[in-house]
Amino acid sequence: MAIPSSTSFVRFCQKGITASPSFGRRTQRSFLASLARPKDGLKLSSQARGNTFNLPSGRMLGYHSSGDPDGVPVLYFHGHPDSGIQVTGHLESTVARSLGVRWIGLDRPGIGLSSPYPNQTVLDYPADVQFLVEHLGLSRYYILGTSGGTGFTLACAKNLPKDHLAGVGICAGVGPYETGWDGLTEANQKGLRAWEQYPNELEEYFTNEYVPLAQMADAGALRERVKSDFQSWFSGRDRESLLQEGALSMAVDVYRQVYAQGARAHRVGVELNLRSWGFALEDIDYPRIKLWYGEKDVNTSPEMGRYMASKLPNSRYKEYKGESHFTIWRKEIIEEMLKELLDR
């Protein structure tokens, strides 16, 4: 699932640049600039890890594996900002081994060890996936996409060979831009508008606020920042879920992947979901795509899932009562989603 790093700009926008209707553009830019202060004197380097594969274009693709090495391959398409390293967590690895699943979590361009891809589009992604699948010798595989990885998941459903792609699922997925933002909190909507209006300033903010912490050899300072953020931003079951030891440690690992090459990949990921993915849902003829959503999700709302389900042929939609964007990613539900994805 996508880590809530993006919530930092939501909260920061809510408390700062969007706090007053009369807060002008120039003042907003000054406010952003004041928060984007460089951290001087730090020795920084990428802390990214994972496996790598050289694409024919010369770019490198980073990926992660866990679970049963001889199991059914399930490609995990991470959310945003997020990383395929999620599949190496204790929770994900344990569930995969129990079900005979081999997780393969890809890092999209600019994240972890994956090379940047200037001017990339959502529809460029299936080619990268196809090259990796051939490299790994996978004759039959499944895809599970989450959150901000939805567009890439559907692009693969549209363009990858159907005789090898055995099943496609989406957990708490963002809808296409034309879906709108129904069901999102006011803070989330303000955050997205801020990215539309101030992308340069927000990229600079993340560059100076999170990149230095993510690139320190010692992860202690990053861990304390993440823990403090989660305690401040969330309450109830969301806070309890995110502050569990496994979830907190994974969030630190994910931040180190996301910001290993700076904050540009964070920005690009947002921008790709703030415009058309380059295809209509009606153009996807892959049948029986499965969608799972939490009833209380205000990051990628059930309204988005229902909209996509109404457009995708013979899709199957399930909503979990009382679950949110973060609480849906737990053992019992992951097991259920994987079983349904694999038609067991």
N, C-alpha and C positions, 0 to 999 in steps of 0.2 A: 504494500500500500504506500501511497505517497506520504512522506513525512510532512509534518505541519510546518516546515520552514517557511512556506509561503504565508503562513499566518502572521509572521513577524511584520510583513509589510501591511497586512490587513489591520492589525492592531495599531501599528504605527500611523497608518493613514487615518484610522478612526480617531485616534487621540490627537493627531497633529494636523495634517494638511486638510483634512475634511471636517475638522471640529467646528468650524465656523463658516456659514454660507457666504460671508463677506470676505473670506480669506482669498486674496487675489492670486493670479498666476505667478507674478513676480515674487510675492511673499512665500508662496508654496515652494518655488524653486530654491529660495534662500533657506527655507526650513529643511529641505532635503539635503542641501549642500552642507548645512551645519552638522547634520548627523553623519555625513560621509567623510569622516576625518581619517586620514591615513594612519596606520599604526607603524611608527618608525622604529628602527633598530631591531627588528625581528629577523631571525634566520628562518626562512620558509622554503619548503620544497613539497612537491606532491607526495601525499601519503596514499595514493591510489594503489589498489591491488586487484588481482584477478588474472584470468587467462586471456591470451590475445590471439588474434588471427589477422593476417594481412590480406586485405581485400585487393582485388585486381586493380583498383584505382590507385593503390598505394597507401590508402588510409588504413589505420589499424582499428579493429573492432575488439573491444573488451567484453568479456562475459564471465559468468560465475556458475558453478555447478554444485549440486548437493543432492542428498537423497540416495536412492538406489542407483548405482552406476550402470546397472543392467536393466533398469526399470523402463517404464513407458516414458518417452521424452515429452515434457511439458515446457514450452518456451514461456518464460515469464516476462511480460512487457511492463516495466515499472511505471509508476505515476510520475508526478512532477511537483516540486523537485524531488528526485528519488533516484534509485540505482538498482540494478539487477542484483547487487550484493544482498538484497533483502532475502533471497532464497537460501543464503548460507546461515541464517539465524537458527537457533535451537528449535524454535517452534516449527518453522518451515521444513527443516531437515528431518525432524522427528515424524511429522505428518507424512512427508514424502516416503520415508523408509517403510512406514507402516502400510502404505498403500501400493508399494512397488512402483513409485514414481521417480523419475530422474528430472530434477529441476535444471533448467538452463536459463539463467537470468542475464539478458543482454543489457549493456550500457549504451544508451543512445549517444550520438556524436557530441563530443565535448565533455562527456562525463566519464570519470574514472580514467581508464586507459584508452578509451575510444577517441580517435582523432576528431577534431572539429570538421564540420562539413559546411563550408560557406554556401549560402543561398539554398540550403536544403529545403525540401518540401516534405509533407507527410507522405506523398506518393513515391518519394525516392526510397523509402525505408524497406519495402518488400524485397528489393534487389539485394540489399545488405543481408537480410534474413535468409534469402535463398542461397547466397554464397556460403553462409555459416552452416546451414543445414547440409549442404553438399560436402563441406569440409568435415563435418562430424559424421557423415555417412548415415544420416537419418532418412529412412525410406518412408516413415510414417510418424507423425508428431501432432501435438496439440498446442494451442496457444491460449494462455490466460492473461488478459490485459487488465490493468487496474487504473482507475482515476484518470490522470492526464495522459495515459498511454492508450486511451480508447481509439483515437483517430488512427494511430499506427496499427493497432489490432485490426480495425475494420479495413484499412488499406490492404493488409495482408489477406484478409478474408476475400477481398475483391480480386486480388491479382496473383496470389500464389497458386500453384497447381493443386487442384482439389483432390487429385488422386493420392496426394501425399499429406495434405492438411486434413487430419482426421476429425478435428473438432475445434470450436472457437467459443471462448467464454469471456465475459466482461464483469468485473466486480467493481461496484461503486464508480462507474465510468462517467467522465465528463461528456456532455452532449456536444454535438456540433454547434458552431457559433450561432447559427440561425435558430437554435432551440430557445435561446434567451436564457435569462437567469432566474426564472421562477423557482421558488423554493430555497434560494440562497439567502443568507442573512444580509442585512443592510451593510454590515462591515465587509463581508466578502464581496459584495457588489462594488463598494467604494474602492476596495483594493484593486479589483480588476480595472475599474475606470482609471485609477492612478497609473497602472501599467500602460494603458492606452495613451495617456496624456504625457507621462513623464518617464519613458523607458530608459533614457540615458541616466537620469538622476537616480533611478531605482537600481540600475545595474551598478552604479558607483557606490551606492549605499551598501549593497551586498558585498561588493568587492572589498570595501574597507571594514565592514562590520563582521563578516563571517569568514571570508577567505583566509585571513591571517590565522584565525583560530583553527581552521580546518587543515592548514598546512604546517602547523607546528608538529614536531616529532612527538612531543608528549601531548596526549589527547586530554589531559586533565582539565585544562582551562576551557576547552570546547565542551566537555561533559558538563561542567558547572554552568556554563552559559545555557546549554540546551535544557538542563534540569530547571534552571531558574525561569527560562522562557515558558516551559510547560506548566510550571506551578502558577505563573502569572496569567497565562492565556486561557487555561482550561479549568473546568470544575467537574464535579460528579464523576460519572463512569469514564468520561474521556480522560480526565486527569489521572484517575486510578489506572487506566489501561496504559497510558503513555509513560507513566512513571514506574511501571514494573521494570525490574532489572533488565530483562531480555529486550524489552522495547526501547529502553533508554540507551542501552549499549548499541543496539542496532541503529538508532537514530544518529549516534555519533559516527558509526561506520559509514552511514549514508551521506552525512554532511561531508565527510572526508573525500568521498567519491564525487559528490556533486560539485564541490568547489576545488577539486584537485587542479583544474586548469583555469581557475578564476570564476567569475560569475556570468560569463557570456552564455553558457549553456542554460543557465537558469532563465535568463532573459529570452533566449530563443524558444525554449519550451513554452513559456507563457504566450509569446507572440504567435506561435503556430496554432494555439488553441483560441486565439482571439481573431482568427480569420477563417475563411472557408478551408476545409481540408482538401479541396480540389476534386471532390466527387460527391454525388448525392447518395443518400442511404438507399434510395430505390435502385441505384445502379449495382448494388451488391446482391449477387444471386447465390451466395453461399447460404444453404438452408440451416435451420435449427441453431442459430447462434443463441447462446444462453446468457442471460443478464441477471445479476444478483445485486440488490440494493438494500440499504438500511432505511427503515421508515423515517428515522430522525436525522438523516444525512443532510446537512446544510452546506456542504462543500461541493458535492456532486449529487444533486437532489434526485429523489425518485421521479420527479417530473421529467427530468432528462432521460431516465431509463425508460419510462413509459412511452415517451415520444419516439425513442429509437426503436423500441419493440414494435410500435405501430407501423414502422416503415420497413423493418427487416423481415424477409420472407420466413414464415413459420418459426419465428423466434419464440423463446420461452423466457418469461419474466417472472422473477420471484422477489418478494419483498419481505425482509425480516423485521418483525414488529419490535419496536423499541431500540433497534440498533442504529448506530451513527456511522460516520465515515471511518472512525477509528476502532470502534468496538466490534464491527463486523469481521475484522481480521483476527479471529481467534480460532482455537483448535477445532471445535465442533463444526463451525461454519466452513472453515477451510476444507476439512475432510468432506463435508457434504458437497461443496462446490466441485472439488476434484472428482468425486464419485459421479456426480451428474455430468461433468464435462466428459468423463471417460465412458459414460453410459453404463455404469455398473449398478 
